[in-house]
Amino acid sequence: LAADGGPGLTAALHWADAALPETERIDLLQRLLRDAPPASAALAIAALAPGLLRHPEVADRLFALLADPALGAAAALILSHSDAPDVQGRLAGLAAAGDDLSAHRAAVAIEAARPANAGGER
């Protein structure tokens, strides 16, 4: 699965997101983040992370990825969709803390969340 890409991987990830228990989806996401090429890992973030963001190990991994040149934008996008106060607080703290890539991506995540939160919908 890690070596595959494109439509085959997308279909497999959508199946996994719908069919596997959360613990197995977390394991799959972690394995793909570790072993897959960046494009496949980004697909895994998009397909699996939204439903797993409430798990600290997933949120922590996404925050760690903000500094990754290849995966940080995907991580920021998923984090921007969280309305959890702890995630939003971490983003705000990170955005205010510095001028590195992680801080910039945290600021982008906060800005991306504004229009979605303005109407109270997610």
Salt bridges, closest charged atoms under 4 A:
ASP17 OD1 - ARG25 NE 3.55
GLU22 OE2 - ARG25 NH2 3.92
GLU22 OE2 - ARG54 NH2 2.22
GLU22 OE1 - HIS55 NE2 2.73
ASP35 OD1 - ARG34 NE 3.06
ASP60 OD1 - ARG90 NH1 2.65
ASP99 OD1 - HIS104 NE2 2.88
GLU111 OE1 - ARG114 NH1 2.53
